[in-house]
Amino acid sequence: MITGELKNKIDRVWDAFWSGGISNPLEVIEQITYLMFIRRLDDLQTAKENRANRTGRPIDNPIYTAETDRLRWSRFTNEAPETMLALVRDGVFPWLRDLGGEGSTYSQHMRDARFTITRPNLLAKVVDMLDDIPLGDRDVKGDLYEYMLSKIATAGHNGQFRTARHIIQLMVEMTAPGPKDEICDPACGTAGFLVAAAEYVSRTHHEALLEPAQRQHFNESMFHGFDFDSTMLRIGSMNMLLHEVESPDIRYRDSLAESAAGEAERYSLILANPPFAGSLDYEATAKDLQAVVKTKKTELLFLALFLRLLKPGGRAAVIVPDGVLFGSTKAHRELRKILVEDHKLDAVIKLPSGTFKPYSGVSTAILFFTKTNSGGTDNVWFYEIAADGWSLDDKRIPLLDEDKLGPLPTSSLTEAEHEKNNLPDVLRRWRLRNGSEQERARTEQSFCVPKADIAAQGYDLSLNRYQEIVHEEVEHRAPADILDNLANIEAEIQQGMSDLKGMLA
């Protein structure tokens, strides 16, 4: 978790950007990210130099040459603010645009990038802040990025809003990406899902990644993200690079407007929180998606897209608005039927209504499904998350200590603490969904529903449709006791009135 001292430094730099005329949160993040990346490049070059000195061999694939050595972080940060600004603007930044070589996704995103810091003192403040941060520490770097992203206080265009890190982590833990997966987020934004998947694979399959072929797959062909916002593409691409994925496939694509034919059945895992922008014109929607489900609703079109993109056997964890679960239109019912009858719907997890505050108050759920093209749904596992560890108001403050937050707390939770953070229980029970969870009553927080019951309800997937409410038994008093009690009350009132008259006489 990011420290209070570091938060204060970021807040001060943020205020400096604001007073310096840069008030768009994404632009602020973008500028800070560029500088983080430049510093990280210098650290990587230093590591290459140290390795070369130890082995007595030339530097392997040097980032900087003798001509560009002056553009290194450790060189220009020692200059006076005015000199440093000119060097970054006129030297470092043009060089950065060409980094990665022609044709790389990174160079494509950087082609239109702009360095918008115009005040020497502002650049000096940002540089001082970044100098105090151990960017070699994956956790600190990730926490810094998350805190900056959390400062985007309102939803963006086209329904974009940020997915909380602990919800992303839950989805990644439940899908358990492996070193051979090809992972895609067709609405990747800042690449939060892909970063979390990369961290999971690095943590759980460290030995496998030591093999050269597997490491190459991790760096070049495991992670794929699409977006049609150039700023998001740059931030997402650099986010992946800063998390040590060397050549992620982060590229421009209007996922709903373009045919998925070239990407069909390519990916083994999809993790996504697609935008719920409402409706699109039929003319603006890819015809192959309309062939799956005739609709203008973006949330349904994205689900149709995910089914097209997945390989047979591929799995998905996607966030959807509640309307997808119980919508009564023909398109809603058809798509739910396709998931249940033609593929394998694994789980429906209802999220608390405040999960996406302050960006949105929309009620949402997570769908987990496997593409089979031949059915396979026997039972669907339902879980109602009542609390995710954070307050469900606009402030979204943590309700527990850091070691008891998220789906993988480092300390065990008491029953009272479980009431504030259900995520560890979700993960534990998910792993039992084909065993003891089958025996749970529908009055419990989690339970399984046979496919036949779902079909009988018109493929309604709302948890409330199947959950049974426990009614507390109330012990009623005998009528005679109630009448005796009323008679006593009446007598006391009469006596009180008599005493009052005596006092007034």
N, C-alpha and C positions, 0 to 999 in steps of 0.2 A: 504494500500500500504506500502511496506517495506521502512523504512527510509534510507536516504543517509548514516547515521552513521552506521547502521547495515550492509548495503551493503559493506561499506568500511571494516568492521570487517571480513565479509565473504571473501572478496577479499584478505585480508591479510592472512587469514587462508589458502585459496586456494593456494596462492603463497608459503606458508610454506609447504603444501603438495607437491607441485611441486619440490621445492628445496630439500625436504626430500625423493625424488625418487618415489612419487606416483603421476603419471601424468594422469592416466585414469580418466576422469570426473565421470564415474559411480562408480568407486572404491572410489573416494573421497566422493561422496554423500553417498555411502554405509557406510563408516566408521563414517561419521558425524551422519548418521541416527541411527546407533547402540548407539552412545553416547547420542543422544537426547532421545532415547527410555529408556536407563538406567536411565537418570535423571527423565523422566516422571514416571517411576516405583517408584522411591523414593518419588515423590510428591504424588502419589496415596497411598503409604504406610503411609505417614504422615497424609493424609486425613482420612484413616481408623483408625489410632491411635487417632486422635482428636475426631472422632465419638465415639470410644470406651470409651474415657475418659469422654465424656459428658453423655453417657448413663450408664456407669458403667458396661458394658458388655464386654466379650472378643472380640478381633479383629476378624472381619468376613473375612474369607478366606485371611489370611495374605500373602503378597507377599514374605516377608523376615521372617526368623526364627532367633532364638538366634544364631545359627551356621553361618547363612549367613548375619547377620547384618553388618559385616565389609565390605560387598560387595556393600553397598548402596552408591549412589552418594555423599551424604552429609558426608560420612565417608572417602572414598578414595581420594576425591578432596582436603582434608586438608593435605595429605601426600606430601613429597618431590617428584619432578618429577620422579626420578629413582624408588622410592618405589611405586608410583602410577602406573607407567607403568607395573611393575612386577605384581602388584595386579590385574590390569585389564586383563592382558594377561593370567595369570595363575589361577585367581580365578573368576573374574566377567564373563569373556567370556565363559569358560566351563559351568558355571551355567546358563548363558543366553541361551545356545544351548538346554538345557533340559527344559526351561521354557515353560509352556503351556501344558505339559503332553504329553505322547506318543500318536501319532495318530493325534494330532492337525496339521492344515496346517502350523501354525507358526513354530512348532518344525521340521516339514519336511523341510522347507526352511532354517532354521538355522543350520541344520545338517552339511551342507557343508560350512557354513560361516567361514570366516577367519578374524582375527584381524591383520591388516597389518601395523599398526603404530609401528615403531621400535625405534623412537627417543623420549626420554622423553620430550624434549623441545617442540616438535610438539604436543604431547598429552596435555601438559600444556596450549599451546595456544588455542587449540580447546576447552578445558574445560573452560578456561577463557571466551571465546566468548559465549559459551552456558549458562554460569552462568548469563550473562547479558540479556538473552532473556526470556521473560515471556511465557514459554511453556504452561502454563495453558490457555493462550489466543489463542483460536482457529484460529482467523484471522492472528495473528502474526506468529503462527506456520505454517499455510498454506502459507503465503506470503514468509516465509523463505524457505520453501520447493520449492515453485515455482521459486524463484530466483536461488536456487541451480540447479534446473533442466534446467533453461534457459542457464546455462553455458555449457550445452552440445552443442558444437558449430557446430557439423556436424551430418549428418544422420548416424544412426547405421547400423548394418548388417540387411539383409532381408527387407530393405526399411523402417526400424523403424525411425520415427521422432516424436517430441513432438507436441501435439496439444495445441495451445494457450489457456490460461485459459478462456478468454472472449468468445471464440468460444464454448468451452465446456459448459460454463454457459448458453449461448444462447440456445443450444440444450436441456439442462436440463430444463430450464424455459419453453420451448415450449412443451416438453413432460410431464411436471408436474408430477413427480413420487409421488405415494401415499404410505401410510404406509403399505398397503397390497401387494404392488408390489414385484415381484422377478426379480431383475435387473441383467443383464449379459453383460459383455464386453468380447467377445471371443478372443480379442487381447489386453489385458489390459495394458501391459507395466507397468508404474508406478502407475496405478490405478486412473488416473486423473478423468475419467468419474464417477467412483464409488464414489470417495471422494466427488465430486460435487453433486452427487445424494444424498449422505448421508447428506450433509450440507443442501440441499433443504428440505428434509423430516424433518430434525430436526427443521428447521426454520418455516415451514408451517404447520407441524402437531405435534407441541410440546405436546399438551394435549393428543393426542392419544398415544404417546410414554410413557406416565406415567403409562399406563396399563401394568402389568407384562408380559402378553402373547405377547403383541405387541412389547414391548421392547426386549423380547427374540428373536422374529422374526427379529427385526432390527439388533441385535448383531450377530445372528447365521445363518440366512437363507435368508436374503434379498439381499445380495450382493455376486455376483459370478464373478470371473475373471480368465481367462486362458492365459497362455503364455508358451513358450518353452525356455525362457532364464532364467536361475536360478538366475542371479543377479537381473533382473527385478522383478521376483517373490518375492525376499526378500525385495526389495525396496517398491514394491506395497503393500505387506502384512504389513510392518511396517508403511507405509503411512496411511493405513486404521486404524491400531491400534492407531497411534498418533492422528487420527481424531475421536477417541472414538467409533470405531466399534470393539467390543471385540474379535469376532471370525469370521472374514470374510473368505469366501470360495475362496481363491486365490491359484490356483494349477497348476501344470504342465499339459499341454495338447497341443499337436500339432493339432490345431483345424481343419486343412484341411486334415491331414493324417489319423486321427482317425474317426471311424464311430460315427455319432451323435445319433445313436439309443438310447443309454442310457440317452441322454439329450433331446431327441425330445419332443417338445411341453411342455417344463418345465417352460419357462420364460415368463413374461408378458411385459417386456420392455428390449430392447437391445439398448445400446448406444455404438458406436464404431467408431474408425478411423483405420480400418485394414491396414496392410502393403500392398503396391502395388509393389510386388517384381517381377512382370512380369509373367513368366510361370512356371508351375510345370509339372513334368512327370505324365502321366496318372497313372502309376504304384504307384506313391507316393501319390495319391489322394484317399480319401475315396470313395468307390464305391457308397454309398448312395447319395453323392453330385453329382457324375457324372450322376446319374439317373435323377437328376433335370435338369441339363444343362451339355451337353458334351463340356467341354472346359478345357484348361490348364491355363487360365487367373485367377490369384489369386483374383482380384477384383470381378469377376463374381462368383467364387466359394464361396467367403465369403458371398455374397448376398444370394446364394442358402443355405448356412449354416444357416444364420439368419432366413430364412423362415422355416427351419426344427426345429430350437430351440424355436421359438415363439409358445405360446399357441394360439388357435383361439381367436381372439379379442386382442391379444398382439400387441404392437406397437414398431416401431424402428425409430431411428434417426441415420443415418450412413453417413460418409463422403466417397465420391467416386471420382476417377479421372474423368475428363470430358468425356473421351473416353467411359465410361459406358453409357452416355446419348445419344451418336450418333453413336457409333461403328456399322459398317455395316456387321459384321460377323453374321452367323446364330445364334450363341450362344448369342451375344449381343441382337439381335432382339427378340429371344425367351424369354430371361429373362425379358426384358422390357415389353413384352406382358403379361407374367405371373403376373408381378406386377400390371399392369393396368386392365387386364381382370379377373384374378383369385382372386385378393386381392384388397385392396383399397389403391391406391397411393394418398397420401394426399398433398404432396408439393415437389417442387424442388427449392432449394435456391442456386443460383450461388454465389460462394465466389470470392473475388478479387484474381487475379493471384499471388499476393505477400503474401498471407495468411501464407504460411509455410516457408517463407524465415527466416533465411538463410539456412535452411535445404534442401529446395526443391523449385523450381519454378513451379512445376506442377500445372495446373489449376484444381480446384476441385469444387464440389457441395455437398450439404447435401440433402439426400433423406429422406423423412418422409413417412412411410407406415404402414398400419395396416393389420395383417394377418386375412383373413376372410374365405378362401377356397371357397368363393361363390361370388366373385366380390364385387361391391359396389362403384367403382370409377365413380363418376358423373362428377366432375370437378377437375382439378389439379391446385393448387395455385402455381404461379411462383413469385419469387422475385430476383432481381439482386442487390446484395450488392456491392456498388461501393467503400465504405470506411468503415473500422471497428474500427476506432479510433486510429489506429497506422499507421505510415508511411509504405509504401509497398515496401521498399528497404530492403537491408540486415540488416540495423540497427534496424528497427521496433521500432522506438521511439514513445511515445505517442504524439498525435497532440492536445489533450485537457487536461484540468486540471483533476485530479483524480476523482472529483465528477461528471464529465460528460463523463466518459468512461464506457464501458461495456453495456449490454442490460438493466441494471437497474440503471441508473445514479441517484444520490441523488439530482441533480439540473436539472431543465428542460433545454432543448436545443433550441437554436434559429435556424432559418432556415439555417444560415451559419454554425452553429455547426453540424446540421444534415448532411450537406455535408461532414463532416469529420468523423461522426459516425452514420451509418445507423441502428445499432443494436436495439436501442429502438423502432424505427419505424417498424422493422421486427416483433418484439414481439407484438406490438400494432395491426398491420394489420393481423397477424396470427390469433388473436382472433376474427377478423371480416371476416375471409375467407368464412364463410357460409352466410354472410350478405352483407354489403355494398361493400365488395371486389368483389362480383360477377358482379357489375356494372362498374368496372374500365375498361377504354380503354386499349388496348394493347400497347399504346404509353407510359403508366405510368411505374413507377418502379416496381409495382406489379400488377398482373392481374390473372384471372382464364381462363383456357382453357377447353372446354367440351371434354369428352372422345372421342366423335366421331371425333373431329378434330385431336386428337392425333393418333387415329387408322388410319385415312386417310393419315397421314404422316409416316406410317410404325413404329409407336410407338417411334418416335424420341422425346427425352425429353430435347433437348438443347433449352434454353430460346430464343436464336436468331432465331430459327425456327418459333416462334410465335409472337415475339415482332415486333411492327410496328414502323418505324422511322418517326419522325416528320420532314418534310422538310420546312425550312423557306421560306416564300414567298419573292421574290426579286422584287422590283419595277424597271422595266426597263425604261430607258429614250427613248423618241421618236427619231427615226432615224434622223429627221430634226434637232433636238437639238444637236445631236452628231456631225453632219456634220458642223453645225454653229460653234461649239466649236473647231473642227479641223481647220476650216478656220481661226478662230481668232488666234489659236496657230501658224499656218503657217505665218500669217501676222506679228506676233510678232517676229518670227524667221527672216523673211526677213528684218524687220526694224533693228533688232539687227545686222545682217550682214552688212547692209548699214552704220550703225553708226560705226562699226568696221573699214570698208574701209576708211571712212572719217578720222578717227583718225590716220590711217597708211599713208595717202597721204602726 
